Structure formats: C-alpha cells, structure tokens
Amino acid sequence: MIRTGKLALMLVVIFLTACASTGGQRKVPEHIDLQKITQELPEAQLLDVWIEQFDPGVLPEKEKKALGLSMEIREAEARYMPIHLRGVMEKAGYWGAVRVVPRNTEGAEILVRGLIIDSNGGDLELKITAEDASGRVWFRNTYTGEVGPEIYNNLWPKMDAFQAVYRLIANDLAKFRNQLTDQQRIAIRQFADVRFAADMAPDAFAGHLHKNEKGIYELDHLPAENDPAFQRVQVIRERDYMLIDTLNGHYDNFYLDMNSPYMEWRKARSAEAQALREVKRKANTRMLLGAAAIIGAIAIEAMGSPSTRASTSTLRDVMVLGGAVAVKSGFDIRSQGGIHTAAIEELGYSFSSEAQPLVVEVDGEVHTLTGSAEAQYKQWRELIREIYHSETGFSSPATLSGG
C-alpha cells in the first residue's frame, strides 16, 4: 500500500545513495554452496522477483552446423533455464513470490533478465542482469561454467549439470538484497506499484514518476492512500498475479516434460562436443602438416638452383602430393562432425510448443487466451486494461486525471 508523508520525500535520497554494481565476468567453479537464510524472514522484508523468459541469443548458421545446435533447442532452453533458476532462488528463502514471466513485463519489484550466450551441454555462458523497480541495475554479470560428460551420470533429482551457475546467480542476488534497508525495500514496492499503475492507465499515473538523466525512475508524488482509481489498480494487480501464477503452472509442466529429454540431449551433446573437439584437433593437425609439406615443396623450388631443382623434383612432387592428400584428409575428418549433430538437430523441433488455450472469467464474461505463454499474457494485459477502464466508468485512460 502506498504511504504518504516523509517517506515520499526520502525516496529520491534513498535511491541516489543506494549501491549498485555493473558486475563483470564470473567464472563458476565446479561446486558452490547455495546461500540460505538462517531464520525465517518477516513478510515485510520479502521482495517479489520476476524472472523473464531468457533471450535465446543468436546462432550463426556456421556455428549451428559446426556445433550441432539449433534455435529450436535454444528457444526451449530460454524457457527452461528461468524455471530452474526460480527453484534455486526459492530454496534460498530470501524472497517473496518468485515467478517466471514473459519478456517486457511491467510491474516487477526485482527483475532478472538472462541472455544465453553459449549452451552446448559441456559449456554454459549466461549474461544475467538484475534490477529493482526504480530501474537501478544491481549487477550485469556474465556467468561461465564448464562440465564433462561424466557429470550427467551422477546427477541427483532436480539437480542441473550447471547447478553451480544457478547457485552463484542466486547468491549474487541475495547479496544485493541483504544490502537493502527496510526503507529501500518499501520504496522498491512503491515504485513497482506506481509503474504497474502507469502501465495500466498512463494518462492517470504516468505523471507520478519520471526517469532522470541516468535512466533511473524518480517518484514525483505518490497516489493518495484513498485514491479510488489507484485502489482499483491494486485489485487488478492481484488478478494479474493470479494469471501469472497460472502461466507458471504451464511453465512447470513444460519444465517437467522437458527435463528428461533435455538432460539426455545435453549428455549426448557434451559427449558429442568432446568428440567434435577431438575431430577438429585431428583435422587441424593433418591440415597443418599438409600445408607445411606444400610450403616446404614451394621453398625447395624457389631456393634451389636449376640442377638442384632437377635432382629434387621427385621429392617436391611427393611433398606436394602428400600435402594435398593430408589437407583433403583433414577436411574429410572435419566433415564427419556433421554425423555427431544429426540426431541432436531433430530434438529441437519437439521442444518448441505453444501453451494450451487459457480460459479466464472476468465479471461473468468468459475469455479465451490463445497462442504461446507470451501471447496469452499480452492478451491478458490488454484485457485487464479494458477491465480497468470499464470499472472506472471512463471510455479511455485519457479522460482520467492524475488521481
């Protein structure tokens, strides 16, 4: 609930003095302990976290062919990884509700974004950005982990081969959360509430806050506690939470269905990646030796006298021919890498699927949301905006004044 008085005057000072970090490269060791609370935290100290569906990144055609990867698999990972991170964060106990949401969702208290830079079963590289509702970035870190094929034979249930990566991300988030004062936590909730209200009814609430030159939100004034328009927004926000929780049920089902085949894919991918590296090593060695032989033959031709060139012609021919065969052999071995990737490519198509249609009832009317989870949530946001406008009695947000 928004509070007025001295707290409103303190908000800008609080956030101007809040510490944040842009972070950097984080090389993850094989094992990390998850930092957990030692005693249950009061509800007033808990902040909700939204983890956006990760950005799958870009796979150049050359890389896809060489490494046996596909955008279908990468898209599936972009849904799978945030769900696993959510589970790790929930075990830490530092947070309120931790939810996975579609990208570009407005209204989070703490927002976590992820970009998949590399994921091939043996290597994982994620760029993680965490920020609070004021827009202040806590950190922007790149986490890199590496595992061997053998790890997939010794995984506990609900454990990930890159569990240490997820634990380090969770620990970093907890570290920044623990630096917050009670006043800062209250202010973060208020920023989240006002930003959600501004998203629902921009003409009514957008004037309550602005971005400064650093891109950080500042509250100009808070809606009154008894503001009926803001109270309606708060009711709609609770409905929004319920819809997001429903979508998280779909994400959970996707996670469970994907868990086993994904682990097998990564296990095979890790072994294939190791085999592919060996293939490349042998191919590069043969090609290097072949190129050296050809260069050596050219050198003999260039440096020798006519009589020397005549006496060494057979040697030169053998070196050129042998070098050419070695280079071709290297290319042949390298092309065998495609054999290792064929089966894995096929798995990508089965991972990409849309959520079941979601039926919601609002004020006695039934609405069907269709498409992917992201499309359904976009439809829902449009629907609750309509709900807000109808409940306020105005035909459009432009007719509402600043609350």
C-alpha positions as CSV (number, residue, x, y, z in Angstrom):
1,M,0.0,0.0,0.0
2,I,1.3,3.4,-0.9
3,R,2.1,5.6,2.1
4,T,2.4,9.4,2.1
5,G,4.3,11.8,4.3
6,K,8.0,12.0,5.0
7,L,8.7,8.7,3.2
8,A,7.8,10.2,-0.1
9,L,10.3,13.0,0.4
10,M,13.0,10.4,1.3
11,L,12.6,8.2,-1.8
12,V,15.0,10.1,-4.1
13,V,17.7,10.4,-1.5
14,I,17.4,6.7,-0.7
15,F,17.9,5.6,-4.2
16,L,20.6,8.2,-5.0
17,T,22.6,6.7,-2.2
18,A,21.8,3.0,-2.9
19,C,24.7,1.0,-4.1
20,A,24.7,-0.9,-7.3
21,S,27.2,-2.7,-9.5
22,T,27.6,-3.3,-13.2
23,G,29.4,-6.6,-12.4
24,G,31.6,-8.4,-14.9
25,Q,32.8,-11.9,-15.8
26,R,32.1,-14.7,-13.3
27,K,34.0,-18.0,-13.9
28,V,32.0,-20.5,-11.9
29,P,33.8,-23.3,-10.1
30,E,32.6,-26.9,-10.1
31,H,30.8,-26.6,-6.8
32,I,29.2,-23.7,-4.9
33,D,27.0,-23.9,-1.8
34,L,23.7,-22.1,-2.0
35,Q,23.4,-19.2,0.5
36,K,20.3,-19.8,2.5
37,I,18.5,-17.8,5.2
38,T,19.3,-19.0,8.8
39,Q,15.9,-18.0,10.1
40,E,12.6,-17.2,8.5
41,L,12.3,-13.6,7.4
42,P,9.3,-11.3,8.2
43,E,7.0,-10.9,5.3
44,A,7.7,-7.1,5.3
45,Q,11.3,-7.9,4.4
46,L,10.5,-10.1,1.4
47,L,10.6,-8.8,-2.2
48,D,8.9,-10.5,-5.1
49,V,11.1,-11.5,-8.0
50,W,10.2,-11.8,-11.7
51,I,12.5,-13.8,-13.9
52,E,11.9,-13.0,-17.5
53,Q,12.0,-15.8,-20.1
54,F,15.6,-15.7,-21.3
55,D,16.7,-14.3,-24.6
56,P,17.8,-17.3,-26.6
57,G,20.5,-15.2,-28.4
58,V,21.7,-15.7,-31.9
59,L,23.2,-18.8,-33.5
60,P,25.1,-18.1,-36.8
61,E,24.5,-20.8,-39.4
62,K,28.2,-21.7,-39.3
63,E,28.1,-22.2,-35.6
64,K,24.9,-24.2,-35.7
65,K,26.3,-26.6,-38.3
66,A,29.7,-26.9,-36.5
67,L,28.4,-27.5,-33.0
68,G,25.2,-29.3,-33.7
69,L,22.9,-26.7,-32.1
70,S,19.5,-25.3,-33.2
71,M,17.3,-22.4,-32.4
72,E,14.5,-24.8,-31.5
73,I,16.6,-26.2,-28.7
74,R,17.8,-22.7,-27.7
75,E,14.2,-21.4,-27.5
76,A,13.3,-24.3,-25.2
77,E,16.3,-23.6,-23.0
78,A,15.2,-19.9,-22.8
79,R,12.0,-21.2,-21.1
80,Y,13.7,-24.0,-19.1
81,M,16.5,-22.1,-17.5
82,P,14.5,-19.4,-15.8
83,I,12.3,-22.0,-14.2
84,H,15.3,-23.8,-12.8
85,L,16.7,-20.6,-11.5
86,R,13.4,-19.9,-9.8
87,G,13.6,-23.2,-8.0
88,V,17.1,-22.5,-6.8
89,M,16.1,-19.0,-5.5
90,E,13.0,-20.4,-3.7
91,K,15.3,-22.8,-1.8
92,A,17.4,-19.8,-0.7
93,G,14.4,-18.3,1.1
94,Y,15.3,-14.7,0.7
95,W,12.4,-13.8,-1.5
96,G,8.6,-13.5,-1.6
97,A,7.0,-14.9,-4.7
98,V,9.5,-15.8,-7.4
99,R,7.7,-16.0,-10.8
100,V,8.7,-16.6,-14.4
101,V,7.2,-14.0,-16.7
102,P,7.3,-13.3,-20.5
103,R,9.8,-10.7,-21.6
104,N,9.0,-7.0,-21.3
105,T,6.5,-7.5,-18.4
106,E,5.9,-4.3,-16.4
107,G,5.5,-4.2,-12.6
108,A,8.3,-6.3,-11.1
109,E,9.8,-5.4,-7.7
110,I,13.0,-7.2,-8.7
111,L,13.5,-8.1,-12.3
112,V,16.0,-10.7,-13.6
113,R,16.8,-10.9,-17.3
114,G,19.0,-13.5,-19.0
115,L,20.7,-13.9,-22.3
116,I,22.0,-17.3,-23.4
117,I,25.4,-16.7,-25.0
118,D,26.5,-20.3,-25.2
119,S,24.9,-23.6,-24.2
120,N,26.1,-26.9,-25.7
121,G,25.9,-29.5,-22.9
122,G,29.5,-29.0,-21.9
123,D,29.7,-25.2,-21.7
124,L,27.2,-22.7,-20.4
125,E,27.5,-18.9,-20.6
126,L,24.8,-16.6,-19.4
127,K,24.6,-12.9,-19.2
128,I,22.3,-12.0,-16.2
129,T,21.0,-8.6,-15.4
130,A,19.2,-7.8,-12.2
131,E,17.5,-4.5,-11.4
132,D,14.9,-3.2,-9.0
133,A,11.7,-1.3,-9.7
134,S,13.5,2.0,-9.6
135,G,15.4,0.9,-12.7
136,R,18.6,0.7,-10.8
137,V,20.8,-2.1,-12.0
138,W,22.1,-4.3,-9.2
139,F,24.6,-6.2,-11.5
140,R,25.1,-7.2,-15.0
141,N,27.3,-10.4,-14.9
142,T,28.4,-13.0,-17.4
143,Y,28.5,-16.5,-15.8
144,T,30.5,-19.2,-17.5
145,G,30.6,-22.9,-16.4
146,E,32.1,-26.0,-17.9
147,V,31.3,-29.7,-17.2
148,G,32.4,-33.0,-18.6
149,P,30.1,-35.8,-20.0
150,E,30.6,-37.8,-16.8
151,I,28.6,-35.4,-14.6
152,Y,25.4,-36.5,-16.3
153,N,25.8,-39.9,-14.8
154,N,25.8,-38.7,-11.2
155,L,23.0,-36.1,-11.1
156,W,20.5,-36.0,-8.2
157,P,16.8,-35.4,-9.0
158,K,16.1,-31.8,-9.7
159,M,19.8,-31.1,-10.0
160,D,21.3,-29.5,-13.0
161,A,24.7,-30.2,-14.6
162,F,25.4,-26.5,-14.2
163,Q,23.8,-26.2,-10.7
164,A,26.8,-24.1,-9.5
165,V,26.0,-21.4,-12.1
166,Y,22.4,-21.1,-10.8
167,R,23.6,-21.1,-7.2
168,L,26.1,-18.3,-7.9
169,I,23.4,-16.2,-9.6
170,A,21.1,-16.8,-6.6
171,N,23.9,-15.9,-4.2
172,D,24.7,-12.7,-6.0
173,L,21.0,-11.7,-5.9
174,A,20.9,-12.5,-2.2
175,K,24.0,-10.4,-1.6
176,F,22.4,-7.3,-3.1
177,R,19.1,-7.9,-1.4
178,N,20.9,-8.1,2.0
179,Q,22.4,-4.6,1.5
180,L,18.9,-3.0,1.3
181,T,17.4,-1.2,4.3
182,D,13.8,-1.6,5.3
183,Q,13.1,1.9,3.8
184,Q,14.7,0.9,0.5
185,R,12.6,-2.3,0.3
186,I,9.4,-0.3,1.0
187,A,10.4,2.2,-1.7
188,I,11.0,-0.6,-4.2
189,R,7.5,-1.9,-3.7
190,Q,6.1,1.6,-4.2
191,F,8.0,2.0,-7.5
192,A,6.6,-1.3,-8.6
193,D,3.1,-0.4,-7.8
194,V,3.2,3.0,-9.4
195,R,4.9,1.6,-12.6
196,F,2.2,-1.1,-12.9
197,A,-0.5,1.6,-12.4
198,A,1.2,3.8,-15.1
199,D,1.2,0.8,-17.4
200,M,-2.5,0.2,-16.9
201,A,-3.5,3.8,-17.1
202,P,-0.7,6.0,-18.4
203,D,-2.7,9.2,-18.5
204,A,-3.8,8.8,-14.9
205,F,-0.5,7.7,-13.3
206,A,2.4,8.3,-15.7
207,G,2.9,11.8,-14.2
208,H,3.6,10.3,-10.8
209,L,7.2,9.4,-11.8
210,H,9.9,10.1,-14.4
211,K,13.3,8.9,-15.4
212,N,16.3,11.0,-14.6
213,E,19.4,11.5,-16.8
214,K,20.8,8.2,-15.6
215,G,17.7,6.3,-16.6
216,I,16.6,5.8,-13.0
217,Y,13.0,6.3,-12.0
218,E,12.2,9.0,-9.5
219,L,8.8,9.4,-7.8
220,D,7.4,13.0,-8.2
221,H,4.5,12.2,-5.9
222,L,2.6,9.2,-4.7
223,P,-1.1,8.4,-5.3
224,A,-3.2,9.1,-2.2
225,E,-3.9,6.1,0.0
226,N,-7.7,6.5,-0.5
227,D,-7.4,7.2,-4.3
228,P,-10.3,5.1,-5.7
229,A,-8.6,4.9,-9.1
230,F,-5.4,3.5,-7.6
231,Q,-7.3,1.1,-5.3
232,R,-8.9,-0.3,-8.4
233,V,-5.5,-0.8,-10.0
234,Q,-4.4,-2.7,-6.9
235,V,-7.3,-5.1,-7.2
236,I,-6.4,-5.6,-10.9
237,R,-2.8,-6.2,-9.9
238,E,-3.9,-9.1,-7.7
239,R,-5.8,-10.6,-10.6
240,D,-2.6,-10.2,-12.7
241,Y,-0.6,-12.1,-10.1
242,M,-3.2,-15.0,-10.3
243,L,-2.8,-15.1,-14.1
244,I,1.0,-15.1,-13.9
245,D,0.7,-18.0,-11.4
246,T,-1.4,-19.9,-13.8
247,L,1.1,-19.3,-16.6
248,N,3.8,-20.6,-14.2
249,G,1.8,-23.8,-13.9
250,H,2.2,-24.1,-17.7
251,Y,5.9,-23.4,-17.4
252,D,6.2,-26.0,-14.7
253,N,4.6,-28.6,-16.9
254,F,6.9,-27.7,-19.8
255,Y,9.9,-27.9,-17.4
256,L,8.8,-31.4,-16.2
257,D,8.2,-32.7,-19.7
258,M,11.5,-31.3,-21.0
259,N,13.6,-32.3,-18.0
260,S,14.4,-35.9,-19.1
261,P,14.9,-35.4,-22.8
262,Y,16.9,-32.2,-22.2
263,M,19.3,-34.0,-19.8
264,E,19.8,-36.8,-22.3
265,W,20.3,-34.2,-25.1
266,R,22.9,-32.4,-23.0
267,K,24.6,-35.6,-22.1
268,A,24.8,-36.6,-25.7
269,R,25.7,-33.1,-26.7
270,S,28.5,-33.0,-24.1
271,A,30.0,-36.2,-25.4
272,E,29.5,-35.1,-29.0
273,A,31.1,-31.8,-28.2
274,Q,34.1,-33.6,-26.8
275,A,34.3,-35.9,-29.8
276,L,33.9,-33.0,-32.1
277,R,36.8,-31.2,-30.4
278,E,38.9,-34.3,-30.9
279,V,37.8,-34.5,-34.6
280,K,38.7,-30.8,-35.1
281,R,42.1,-31.3,-33.3
282,K,43.0,-34.2,-35.6
283,A,41.7,-32.4,-38.7
284,N,43.6,-29.2,-37.8
285,T,46.8,-31.3,-37.2
286,R,46.5,-33.1,-40.5
287,M,45.8,-29.9,-42.4
288,L,48.6,-28.1,-40.7
289,L,51.1,-30.8,-41.6
290,G,49.8,-30.9,-45.1
291,A,50.1,-27.2,-45.6
292,A,53.6,-27.3,-44.1
293,A,54.6,-30.0,-46.7
294,I,53.3,-27.9,-49.6
295,I,55.0,-24.8,-48.3
296,G,58.2,-26.8,-47.9
297,A,58.0,-28.0,-51.5
298,I,57.5,-24.5,-52.7
299,A,60.5,-23.4,-50.8
300,I,62.7,-26.0,-52.4
301,E,61.5,-24.9,-55.8
302,A,62.2,-21.2,-55.0
303,M,65.6,-21.6,-53.4
304,G,67.2,-24.3,-55.4
305,S,69.5,-23.9,-58.4
306,P,68.3,-25.5,-61.7
307,S,70.5,-28.6,-61.1
308,T,69.1,-28.8,-57.5
309,R,65.5,-28.4,-58.7
310,A,66.0,-31.2,-61.1
311,S,67.5,-33.6,-58.5
312,T,64.8,-32.8,-56.0
313,S,61.8,-32.8,-58.4
314,T,60.7,-36.2,-57.2
315,L,60.9,-35.1,-53.6
316,R,58.9,-31.9,-54.4
317,D,56.2,-33.8,-56.2
318,V,55.9,-36.3,-53.3
319,M,55.7,-33.4,-50.8
320,V,53.0,-31.5,-52.8
321,L,51.0,-34.7,-53.4
322,G,51.3,-35.8,-49.8
323,G,50.5,-32.3,-48.5
324,A,47.4,-32.2,-50.7
325,V,46.2,-35.6,-49.5
326,A,46.8,-34.5,-45.9
327,V,44.8,-31.3,-46.4
328,K,41.9,-33.3,-48.0
329,S,42.0,-35.8,-45.2
330,G,41.7,-33.0,-42.7
331,F,38.6,-31.7,-44.5
332,D,37.1,-35.2,-44.7
333,I,37.6,-35.7,-41.0
334,R,36.1,-32.3,-40.2
335,S,33.0,-33.1,-42.3
336,Q,32.4,-36.1,-40.1
337,G,31.4,-33.7,-37.4
338,G,28.1,-33.4,-39.1
339,I,27.4,-37.1,-38.2
340,H,27.6,-36.2,-34.5
341,T,25.0,-33.4,-34.8
342,A,22.3,-35.0,-37.0
343,A,20.3,-36.7,-34.2
344,I,20.5,-33.7,-31.9
345,E,19.1,-31.3,-34.6
346,E,15.9,-33.4,-34.7
347,L,15.3,-32.9,-31.0
348,G,14.9,-29.2,-31.3
349,Y,11.6,-29.4,-33.2
350,S,9.9,-31.4,-30.3
351,F,10.9,-28.8,-27.7
352,S,9.1,-25.8,-29.3
353,S,5.4,-25.8,-28.4
354,E,2.6,-23.4,-27.6
355,A,0.7,-23.4,-24.3
356,Q,-2.8,-24.8,-24.1
357,P,-5.6,-22.2,-24.5
358,L,-6.3,-20.5,-21.2
359,V,-9.9,-19.7,-20.3
360,V,-10.5,-16.9,-17.9
361,E,-13.7,-15.5,-16.4
362,V,-13.9,-11.8,-15.7
363,D,-17.1,-10.1,-14.4
364,G,-19.2,-13.0,-15.6
365,E,-17.7,-13.0,-19.1
366,V,-15.5,-15.8,-20.4
367,H,-12.4,-15.0,-22.4
368,T,-10.1,-17.5,-24.2
369,L,-6.4,-16.7,-24.4
370,T,-4.5,-18.5,-27.1
371,G,-1.0,-18.9,-28.5
372,S,2.2,-19.1,-26.6
373,A,2.5,-18.1,-23.0
374,E,3.9,-14.8,-24.1
375,A,1.0,-14.2,-26.4
376,Q,-1.6,-15.2,-23.8
377,Y,-0.1,-12.8,-21.3
378,K,-0.1,-10.0,-23.8
379,Q,-3.8,-10.7,-24.4
380,W,-4.4,-10.7,-20.7
381,R,-2.7,-7.3,-20.1
382,E,-4.9,-5.8,-22.9
383,L,-7.9,-7.4,-21.2
384,I,-7.2,-6.1,-17.7
385,R,-6.7,-2.6,-19.2
386,E,-10.2,-2.8,-20.6
387,I,-11.4,-4.0,-17.2
388,Y,-9.9,-1.0,-15.5
389,H,-11.4,1.4,-18.0
390,S,-14.9,-0.2,-17.6
391,E,-14.7,-0.3,-13.8
392,T,-13.7,3.4,-13.6
393,G,-16.6,4.4,-15.9
394,F,-14.3,6.1,-18.4
395,S,-14.1,5.1,-22.0
396,S,-10.3,5.7,-22.2
397,P,-7.4,6.5,-19.9
398,A,-7.1,9.9,-21.5
399,T,-10.3,11.0,-19.7
400,L,-8.7,10.2,-16.3
401,S,-6.9,12.9,-14.4
402,G,-3.9,12.4,-12.2
403,G,-5.7,10.6,-9.4
